[in-house]
Amino acid sequence: MQVQPHRPPELLAAYAARPDRYDELCQRIGSVVVLRPHWRDFFHSLADMAPAELAARRVALRRQIHENGITYNVYADPRGFQRPWELDLLPLMLPSAEWAQIEAAVIQRATLFNRILADLYGEQTLLQQGLIPPALIFGHSGFLRPLVGAKQPGDLFLHLFAVDLARSPDGRWWVVADRTQAPSGAGYALENRSVLARALPELYRSAGVQPLVPFFEGFRDSLAALAPADAEEGEDAPLIVVMTPGPYNETYFEHAFLAREMGFPLVEGQDLTVRDETVFLRTLDGLRRVHVILRRVDDIWCDPLELRDDSALGVAGLVGAVRAGRVTVANALGSGILETGALLGYLPRLAEQLLGQKLRMPSVATWWCGEPAACAYALEHLRELVVKPAYPSASAGPVFCRDLPEAELEALAARIAARPFDFVAQEMVNISQAPVLAVDGEAPGELPSEAEAAACSLVARNIALRVFVAAGPDGFRVLPGGLTRVASGADARVVSMQQGGSSKDVWVLRSPAAARPAARIVPGQLAPSEHALRELSLSSRVAENFFWLGRYSERAAAAARLGRETLARLGGLVGPAGELSLAGASPAGAGGGLAQDGTKADDEPTLAALLGLCRRAAILPTEGEEAAAADADEGGDGGGGTEGGAAARALRARVPLSVALLAGALFDPARSGSVVANLRMVLGLAAQVRDRLSPDSWRIYNRLSDFAEAPRRAPSLGDALHRLDDSLLSLVTLSGFVIESMPRDAGWRFLSIGRRIERLQFLAAALSALLLSPHPGALRALLALTDGEIRYRSRHARGLAPQPVAELVMLDGDNPRALRYQLESLAEHVRLLPEGEALAAPLNRQRERLDALSLCDCFVLELDGRARREAAGARHCDTLQAVLADTWACGNQLADALSHRYFTHLDARSRATVSL
């Protein structure tokens, strides 16, 4: 294509401006295609970049998305809620004059829709006058009859409203759809701006882009004004919460992101309860009244008592609290009725009736087939139209009738004729296209390498623009930008993120006369709110998630340490005394011969103890599971009868000493104790409390995702050890961040309690298995598992002995990996919980038992011969074994008590509190 002036062939070599649709980048003047004026400066600056620089910027952008954990759950994608958000390096640029027209039209539309909702749930004069067909409203499941007559503060039903726009070939914008109940995308737009401004900082500064942050700050502050007027005297600032369906929702990232940025707790339906027509948040300190709910749950799921009775996402009694005026829900329950496309054809007349104005921006020509004349027109022109469901349907999407074979078109016409009120027909419009930076050979969701720099070029993709408007004290205000959705393929007609589409940031340029506001250091960061609450106690669900986040983090680290030590011994990398030996070295001088699998025979007791710990941690199958597998093999076709079963049992007797088996088990997501399975639990729990995590802490958690994937092929010994080292390094980094950077609030406390319980139990099990062994290798393995080698050497340079090892790993109150330290730390953490003194008492008693141990009695005669030492150990270590067993059980008892008191509220004290 010929582009003037300043044609950069590298970028535009594959770009094609089509004559049948509007192109956002170029326009055709005669036979010459030129850049649109508002694109020229940006595009020339972009074209001046070397191809390698342009590709590097794109790599940096996608890496930041990965590190920030910006995700969007495409339900058909196997990555689920871990699927990275797709953002193009090029924004959609709009001049200020054009944006002013869009802004005025969207504000008018929001005002109109708010008045329609006020009438439908109020006097219903529009239905009585026939301006809206009653059958259209009363036949729609989105019309919530229990809310008819419910008053809204200031008669405001729409607090955040979104409009989907598309540009026709003549350059005019048309409304394609309205999002009125829980519109998504505003948070993604804010994050897009932050990421893109960082990837193209010089271009962003020079373009003069209108900022997005003031819109969100105004929206956040306006929600505080929605609190009911009956707040009790002495109450703090209104409590505003963001209600989410949970982490498996496709836009859960946005829910957590907005909650964190605006300073609101992110809650699920189970976190809330209704008492006396008042909504409360369940917290560790008791019930806390909720004044405003910014919901991201669709209407019918919000109250299982009066709406959909099979909902597990809502709050029983919420509708009653709304009717009583005791809580404000934004957007108002029942606002989803306006999302039906069947209403679009009635809007021009409604605008004149309710506003005395003509509609500034028309909708795409639409016919609701529930009206006979409209149905007749649709059936006559069906081949030219797009057919959509009139009522909500999860399975039905738009049908482009021109693509249908004749038989399918006739079948569709028959369905429309049979149930015309279920269908909407719309004119098909060729929507506009915009440039997208493409990299040849790049797989979706993967980070491209800089080696692909020369393959960068621009391609054209269809786009749709979502614009957001929020209510405030001075009326509606439009976000100066929005979310551009990009079609997944060159010929894709449906622009949908659920069908693999991507996104663009929207840069609305300032007018030359507009004053340039002071630049923000971080373009997407909100200033603190004047209505900020004092510290709010955690909800029970969030506290439980932090508790298990701590447990699984420590469990993953313990599995990595145990797996690393066991693999090293299985692979012959550790001698019988515990020293490292060279791989492949002759075993002659190693103090014993090699077994058939390569392990040193003298080290087999230590190895057996380590493998026992692996079984106890569910990394390896237990003896019961192995026996069941043996029985299955003997009875199956592959067992080969009695002789085959015996061979299978003999093989399994050797398999536990197999490097390949253990390496595979450590990274097998099906093994509940494996490193991979535990890391997946860590990531899932971190997602549940994402609104409580700072961006830096989330980046650390997100880096663990690389180790939460099962290897594509069976790892070798070296690969397995390297992967375990890297996993452990990331977990230690995370642990250090928790210690140094997390605020000492209830979330940190429960996370720390979970970590300490898990470490307590791991230490008790490891001490029981390795401390009482007469082999030096077992003691050295114990020091390796507890990261105590250097500390031990600094105290005892002459060699290994059970009693000094026990003093270090069991009784040292200054050693953060000692058993006593865990008991003492746990008791202190638990004591500081609400009414935690009683729960800390068993920990103190167990610590006293540990302190009362006489280690000289446990390890008497240790300097005599091995046979006498083994006999003495059998006599004198019973007390120690009992203390270790009781310590391990103490961890379980504490976990159960915490659950009953703070999470499920099943103990007597909690039940008394709940009944108030």
N, C-alpha and C positions, 0 to 999 in steps of 0.2 A: 504494500500500500504506500502511496505517496503522501508524506506528512510534511507540512511546511509551517513555520520555519524550524530549523534545528532538528533535523530528523536523526534519531539515534537507532541505527539498524539493529543493534544488539538486543534491545528491549522489544522493539516493535516488529521484529521479523515474523513472528507467529501471530501477530494481533490482526484481527479482521473486524472492521466496523461494518455491521450488517445494515443494509438499507431498509429492512422491514422492522427495525426497532431503534429506539433512541439509544445513543451511545454516550455515557457520562463523560468520557475522556475527549472524544473527537467529534467534529461536525463536518459535514460535507458541504463545500461551497463550489458549485460547478463540478469540475472533475478533480478538485483538490480537496484532500482531507486535512483539516487543521486542528490543532489542539484548542480546546475551549479556553477562554481567557483566564478563568480562575484556576486552571490547572497548570498554566505555563511555567510560572516560577518554580513550583514544586517539582514538576516533571523534569525541567532542565537541570535542577540540582540533583535529582535522582539519576538522571542520565549521565551526569558528570562523574559519578562514582565508578570506579573500576569494577568489572564484573566480580572479581574476588571479594571486594569490599561489600558489594550488594549482597552477595551470598552469605558473607560473614554476619551482616546485620540480620539476615533472616534466621540464620542459625542461632544467633544470640536471642532473638525474639522467642523462638520456639523453646530454647533452653530455659528462658525465664518463665514461660508458661508451665513447663515441666516442674521447675523448682518451686514455683508458687503453688503448684497443685491445682491449677485452674482446670476443672473437669466439667464434662457434660455427659450424662448417661444416655447413650443411644441403646435402647433396650435390645436391639438385635446384635449389638456389638459384644463379643465375648469379654472385652475388657470392662464392661459394665460401668459402674460409677468411677472407675479409674481411667476412663477414656479422656485423653487430653483435649482441651478446648482448641478449636481451630481458629486462628486469626491470621489474616493476610497482612503483609507488610505495607501495602498501599491503602490509605484511607479512602473513603468517599468524601469528596470535597463539594461543598455547597456554598454559593455566594450569599452574602447577607441579605440582599434584596429578595432572592428566592426564598430564603428561610423565613423572612418576615411574613410572606404569604402563607407558608405552611403553618407557622406559629398561630396566626390569626384563625385559620381554618380549624386547627385542632382545639384551640380554646373554645371556639364556638360549638364544636361537636361535644366536648366534655360538658359544657353548660347544658346543651340540649339533652344529653343522655341522663344527666343528673335530674333534670325536671321530669323526664319520662319515668324514671324509677320512682320519684316522689309521688307521681300520680298513680302508677300501677299498684303501689303498696299503700296508697292513700285513698283519695276520693274516686279514682278510676273513671274520671270523666272522659278520657281518651277512648276507653272501651265503650262507654255509653254512647258517645257521638260517632262511633264507627271509624275513627281515625286510625285505630289499630284493630284488626279483626279479633274479637274475643277468643275465637277458636285457636288462633295462633298462640295466644298467651296461656290460656287454660289447658291447652294440650301439651304444653312444654313442661318437662320435669324440672326445669330450672326455675319455674315460678313457684316460690315457696309460700304456700297458703298460711302456714303458722306465723309468717312475718307481716301479713296484711294488717295495717294499723299501727305497726311498731314505729315509734318516733326515733329519728336520728338527730344528733346534736347539730343544730343549724340547718336542718333539712339537707344535710350533706350525705349522699350515698356513695359517691365515687371520690376516693381519696388519692388513688393512683390509677391512671387510665392509660391504655396504650392503643395506638392506631397503626395498623399495617397498611403501608402505602406502596403503590407501584406506579411507575411512569409509563404512559402510553407512547406510541411512536411519535405523536405530535409534540411530546415534551411536557404534557400536562400530568399532574399527579392525581391519582384516583385512590379512594379508600377501598381496600380489598376486604378487610375484616377489622373488628373491634374486640379488644380484650378488656373485660370489665370486672371480672371477679377476683382474679389473682394474677395480674399480668407479670410475666417474667421477662428478663432481659436487661433491666435497668442496671443491675449490679454488674452484669457482664460488660455493659457499655462503659461503666466506670473503670473496671479493671482493664478493658481494652485500651482506654486512654492512658492509663498508667504505664502499661507495657509498651505501647507504641511510642509514647513520648520518650521513653528510655532508649528504645531502639533507634529512633531518628531524632535525637535531641536538637540538632541544629536546624533541621527542616521544620520541626514543631515550633521552635521559637520564632523563626523568620516568617512563618505562615500567618501569624496573628489569629490563632484559633480561640474561639469563645470557650471559657472553662466550664466544666461540668459540676465541680464541687459545690458551688453556691446553691444549685438546685437541690442536691441531697441534704445540705445543711438546713435549707428552708423546709424541706419535707419532714426531716427529723424533728425540727422544733415545732412544726404545725401539729404533729401527732400529740404532743403534750397538751395542746389546747383542747383536745377532744375528750379529755377525762370527764366523766360524769360530775355534775355539780354537787353531788351529795357526799363527796369525800369527807370522811370523819375528821374532826378537828384534831390537829396534831399529827396528821399523816405526813409522811415525807413526800417528795416529788412523785407525781404519778408514775406507776409502774407500767411500762410499755413492753410487751413481749412480741417476738416474731414466732408464729406457730407454723411449724414445718411438718410435712408428712413423714420425714425421716430421711436417712442417708441414701436410700435407694431411689428417691425421686430424681428425675433427670436434671433438675436445676438445683440440687441440694447445695452445691458449692455457692451459688448465689445467695441462698438463704443464710448460710453461715457467714459469708462475706459481708452482707449488708448488716446482719445482726452485730458483728464485731465492729464494723466501721461506725455504725450509728450508736453503739453502746447499749443495745437492747439484749436481754437474755433470749437465746434461741431455745424454744420449748417444743415438745411434742404433746399430743393430746393427753397422754398419760401423766404429764407433769401438772396438769390443771385439774381442779375439782370445783364443783359448784355447791355452795352452801347458802341457803336462804336467798336464792336468786342473785348471788354474788360469786364472782369467779376468783379463785385463789390459786396461787402457785405453791406447790408442795416444796418446802425447803427443809434443810437440816434443822433450822431454828423454829420450824412450825409453818403455819399457813400465812401467806403474804398476799394481800389483795391485789388483783390485776385490774387496771383501769382501762387499758387500750390493748387490743390484739391486732397486730398487723399480720393477717393470715396469708399463708401460701397453700392452704388446703381448699379444694373446691367446695362449693356450697353444700352439696348434698351429703358430704362426708363429715361435716362439722359437728353434728349432734346426733348420736345414735338413738337418743330418746324420742326426738320429734321429727327427724329427717330419715336418713337411711339407717335402719336398725342393725345392719351387719357391719357398720363402720368401726374400725379399730383406730381410726385416726383422729376422731373428734373428741368432744367433751360433753358428756351427758348433762343436759340442763342448760347448755349455752344459749339456746333460743329463748328460754324463759328469762335468763339474765338480760338478754338484749331487749326483750319486750318490757321488762321492768325498768329499763334505763340504767342498769347498774354496771354496764360495761359497753364500750364502743368497739365495734369490729370494723376494721378497714381492709378491704372494701366491705360495704354492708352486705350481710347475708341476703341472698336473693338477687344480687346484681348480675349474676351469670345469665339471667334471662335475655339480656341485651346482646349476648354474643352470637345469637342465631343470625345467620345470613338472611333469613326470611323477613327480617325487619327493615333491611336496607331500602327496599323500594318505597317505604312509607315515610322515610325521613324528610324529603323535601317539603311535603305538606305539613309534617309535624314541626319543622323549623319555622315555617310561616305562622303556624297556630300558636306555638309556645314562645317564640322569640321575636316574632314580627320581622324576620329576616329571611333572605334566601340562603340556601346552604352554600357556604363558601367553597367547599370542595365536595364534588359529587362522589357517590359510591359507584362502583362498577355496576352497570345495568343488571338488575336482579329481578327475578319473578318467583314469587312463592306459589307453588303449584296448588296450594290449598284454595286459591281463588279460581273459579272456573275459567275466566277469560285468560288469566295468566297460564293456567295449565294447558289450555288449547294452543296458545302461542308457543309454549315450550315444546309441545309434542310436534307442532308443525315445523319448527326450526331446530329440532333436536340435534341434528348433525353439526350445527354451528355453535353449540353451547357447551358449557361445562356444568355438570350436574353434581350437587353436593347434598349431604343430609341436612334437613331443616332442624333436626334435634340432635343433641349430643350422641355421638357414636364413636366408640373406640376403634372399631374395625373398618368403618366406611370412610373412604377418602374421596377426593375429587375425581370425577370421571370425565376425561376429555373425549367427547363423543365422536369427534372427527377421526379418532384412531380406532374406533370399534368396527369389527366386521359387521356385516348387515344383520346376521342372526343375533349377535349380542346387542346391537342397537334396538332391534325389535323386542328383545326380552326386557331391556331397560324401559322402553316405552310402555310395555305391559305392566311393569311394576309401578311406574308413575301413575298410570291410569287406575290401577287398583287402589293405591294409597297415595293420592296426590299431595296430601298435607305433610307427608314425610320428606318431600323433596324441594330443593331450591335450584333454579336454573340461572346461570350467569353468562354474560357475554364473555367470550374468550379474548383476552388482550395480550399482545406480544409485549412483555414487560421489558424494561431497559436493561442494558448490559454495562458492565464496568470492568476495568482492567484488574487482573489478578496476577501476582508474580508466581510463576510456576518453575519447578525444578524437575527436569526430566528424570524418570526412573525412581522418583521418591515415593516410598510407601507411606500411606496415610498414617499419621500418629507417630512416625519415627523422626528422629532428629537427623536432618541431612548433614553430610560432611562438607567441609570447605572444598574438597576435591571436586564437588559438583558445581563449582562456581561458574564455569563456562557455559553450563546448560541453562542458566537463568534467562527467562524471557517473559513477556506479557502475553496473556491469553484473555479472551473475553468470556465472562460468565454472567448469567442472568442474576439480578439482585432484587431484593425487596427491602424497604426501609421501615423499621418500627420506631415510632416516635412516642415519647412518654410525656404525660402531663400530670401534675400533682396539685392538689388543692392546698391553699394557704389562706391566711387571714385576709389577704387582699384579692382573693380570687384564684383562678387557675394559673399555673406557671408551667411553661414548656421547657423540658431539658434541651439545651442548645446543642443538639447532636442526636444521638440515638444509637440503635443497633442495626447495622446492615447485615442481612443474611444473604449468603452467596450460594447459588446452586452448585450441586456436587459435580455436574458434568456439563459439557458444552451444549447439549440439547435438552437438558433437564428443564421441564416446565414447572415443576413444583419446587419452590424454594423452601426447604425445610431442614432444620438442624437434625431432626430425627431420621432423615434420609441421607445423612452424611454430609450435609452442607457445612460451610465455614462462615466466618464473620469478618466484618470490617469495622474499624472505628469510623465515626462520622465527624469530619472537621467542618464546622460552620465558621466561615471566615468573618471577621469583624469588618464593618464598613470603614472606609478610610477616615471618616470623621469621628469614629467612636474612640473614646479615651481607652488607652491600654491599662488594664488593672495591674496591680502589683503581682509579679510572678510568684507562684508557689514553688517551694523546693521540690515537693512531690505532687505532680499534677492530680493524682487520684486520692489524696489523703484529706479527710475531713478534719476541721478544727474541733476542739472539745465543745461539748454542748453546755449551754447555760443551765439546762434542766437535768444535769447528770444526777443520778441517784448516789446516795452513799452506798458503800459496799453492800451488795445483796448476797445473802447466803445462797449456797448452791441448791439446786433442786436435787431431790433424791436420785433421779436417773443420772444426772450429770456426775454426782458424787460417785455413784456405782461405776460409771464408765471410767472415771479417773482411777478408781481403785483397781479395776481389772486391767487398765492400761499399764499401771505399775507392775502388776503381777506378770502379765505376758511379756513386758519388756525384760524383766529380770529372768523370766523363764527362758526366753530366747537366748539371753546372754549365757545362762547356765548351760543350755544345750550346746551352744557353740564351744564353750570351754571344755565341757565333758567330751564332746565329739572330737575336738582337736587333740586332747590328751590320749584318748582311746585309739584314734586313727594312727597317731604317731607310734604307739606301741604295737599296734597290729602290723604296721608297715615296717617294723624292725628299725625305726629311727630312734628308739630309746632303749638303752641297755637295761639289764636287770637291776642295776643300782639306781637307775633313773637318768644316767647321763646320756647325752645325745651321741648317736653313732652314725658313721657315714653310710648313706644309702649305698647298697651294693658291696659294702666292705665284707671281707671274710669274717665269719663268726668265730674263728678259732680262738682269738684272744678276747672274746667278748664275755667269757665266763659262762659258757654253756652252749649246747648245740641248738640248732634251729629246728623248730617243728616244721611239718610239711608245708604249712602256710607261710613260713618265713618268720614267725614270732619266736623269741628266745624262750626256751623251755623253762629256765629259772624264773622268768617273769610272768608265767602263766597265772599264779595266784592273784597278782595285782591286776592282770588283764581280766581275769574272771570277775574280780570285784568291780572293775570299771564297766564291764559289760552288764553286770547285774544292775548297776546304777542306770545304764542306758535303758534296760528293760523297765525299771521302776519309773523312769521319766517318760515312758511310752515312745521312746525313740526306736527301740527294737521290739519285736513281738515278745510277749511273755511266754513262759513255758506252757501255759494253758493254751495260748493261741497256736504255738508250734505243735502241740499235741493234737489240736483240732485239725490243723493242716495235714498232719501225718495221717490221721484217720480218714480225712477226705481223699488223700492220695491213694491210700490202700483200697478204699472202696470204689475209686474212679477207674475209668478206662485206662488212664495213663499210669496207674500204679503197677501194672504188670503182675498182678496176683501177689502172693506172699513174698516171693523173692523180690519183686519190684518194690513192695512196701518197705521191706528191710533195707533195700538200697536207698530209698528215699529218706528213711530215718537216719541211716549212716551219713548221708549227704548233709542232712540238717544238723547233725552233730558237729560237722565241720564248718557249716555255713556261718554260725555266730562269730567265728574267728576269721571272717573274710573281710578284707578291706572294701571290696566292691559292695558287699551287702550293707555295711555300716555307712559308707559314703552315700549310697543311694538312699538309705533310710533317713539320713540327716537332712536331705533336701527333698524328701517325698511329702507333698502336701497332704497325702492321705494318712500319714502318721501324725497323730495329734500332738506328739511331743517333739516333732522335728523342728529344726530351725526355721524352715520355710513356713510351716503351719503356724508357729508362734508369731513370726513376723507378720503374717497376714492378719492375725488377730490384732496385733499392735496397730497396723494401719487402719483396720476397720474401726477400732475403738478411738483412734486419734481423729478419724473423720467425724465420729459422733460428738466430739467435744471441740470441733474445729473453731467455733466462734470464741472459745476460751483460750486459744493458742495464738501467740504472736506470730507474725509472718516469718521471723527467723526460726522459731521453734518448729513451725510447720515445714520449713525447708529441710530441717534435719530429719524429721519424720519421713518426708517425701523421698529422701535419698535412700531410705531403707527399702523402698519399693523395688530397687534393682536386685536386692537379695531375696525378695519375697516371691520370685519366680523360680519354678523348678528348672534345673539345667536341661537343655535340649538333648544332651547325651549323657551317658553315665560318666561321672567325673573320675578322673584318675586320682591317685593319692595326693599328688602335688596340687592339682586343681582344687580338690576338696579342702586341703589345708589352707590354701590361699584364699578361697572363698570364705572359710570360717574366720580367718584373720580379718578380712575386710568387713565382714558382718559384725564381728566383735568390736572393731574399731569404731564403726558407726554407732553401735549401741553404747559404747563408753563415752563417745562424744555427746550423745543424747543424755546420758546420765549426768555428765558434767554440766550440761546446759540446765538441766532440772535443778541441780544444786546451786548454780551461780546466778541464774537469770529469772527463774519463775518466781512470781510474788508468793510470799508465804501465806497464802489464803487456804480455804478449805479444799480447793482442787489439788493444790500441791500437797496438802497433808494426806489426803486419801491416796494420791498417787504414791507418796512415800511409804505409807502404811502397806500398800499392796506390794511394793518392791521389797520391803523388809520382811513381810510374811514369807514371800517366795524364797528370799535368800536364807531365812531362818530354816525353812524346811529342807532346802538343798544342802545346807551345811550339816544339819542333823543327819541326813541320809549319807552324805559323804564321810562324815566322821565315823558313823557306825560301820561303814563298809571298809574304810581304809586305815583308820587310826589304830585299830587293834590288831592289824596284820603284823606278823613278825618280820616282813620283808621290807628292806629299805626302799625298794621301788614304790611300795604303797605309800610310804610317808612322803616321798618326793612327788608322787602324783597328787597327793592331798595338798601339798604346798602349791603345786601348779594350778590346781582347780581354784584355790583361794587367793591366788596372786600374792603368795607370801614368801617366795624364794629369797628375794633380796633382803627383806626384813629379817628372815631367819638367819641368813648368813651374817648379817651385821651383828647378831646377838650370839650366835653359836657357830664359830668357825671350825670347830673340831669334827663335826659330823652330825649325822642324823640320829635322833633318839625319840621315842614316842612321847616322853613327858614334856620336853621343851616344845615339840610340835603342838601338843595338846594345849600348853599354856598360851601359845601364840594364836591358834585357830579357835580355841574354845573360850579362854578366860581373859584375853587381853581387851580391856574396855576401851583402848585407844585404837584398836584395829577395826576399820569399818567392815572387814570381812570376817570378823570373829563372831562366834555364837552369842557370847555375852553382850556384845555391842548391839546385836539385833534385838535382843530382849529389852535392853535398856532404852534403845531408841524407839522401839514400838510402844513401850509403856509411856514414854513422854509424849509421843504423838497422840496416842489414844486418850491420854488424860486430858488433853486440851480440846477434845471434841465435846460437844454439848452433852453433859451428864456422862462423861467418859471415865470418871474415877472408878466406877464398879467394873468396867471392862478391863481396866489396866491392872486390877488386883491380881488376877491369875498370872499375868506376865511377871509381876514382881515376885510372886511366890516361886515361880519356875527359875528366876534368876538366883534367888536365895538357895535353891536346891543345887544349882550349878556351882555357886560359890562354895557350898559346903562339901563338895567333892574333895576327897583326899587322893590326889593324883599318884602320890607315892604308893598308896594301896592298890591302885588300878594297874600300876606298871612295876610291881615288885619283881626282884630277881631278873630284871631285864639285861643285866650284864652277864648272867650265867649262860650256859649252853642253850641252843635253840630248843631242844626237847623240853628242858625244865622250864624255859620261858613260856613256851606254848601252854604247858600244863598250868603254870601260875596264872597266865592270862585268862585261861578258861575259868579259874576259880575267882579271880579278883575283879574281873571286868563286868560282872553282872550289874552292879550298881550303875556304872557308867552307861551301859547299854540301856538300862531302864530310864535314866535321865534323858538320854538322847531320844528314845522312843516317845517319851512324854513331851519333850520339847517339840518334836515334829507334830504330835497330836494337838499341842497347844496352838499351833498355827491354824489348824483347821477349826478349832473351837472359837478362836478369835474371829476368823472370817465369817463363821456362821452367826456369831453374836453381832458383828457389824451389820450383816445383811438384815437380820431381824430387827435391829434397832433403827437403822438409818435408811435402808433401801426398800425393804418390803413392809416395814412397820408392823411386824407380827408379834413383837414381844409385848409384855403386859404394859410397860411404861408407854410404848408407842401407841398401843390401842387406846389407852386412856387419853392421850393427847388428841388422837384423831376424832374421838367421840365428842369433843368439846363443840 
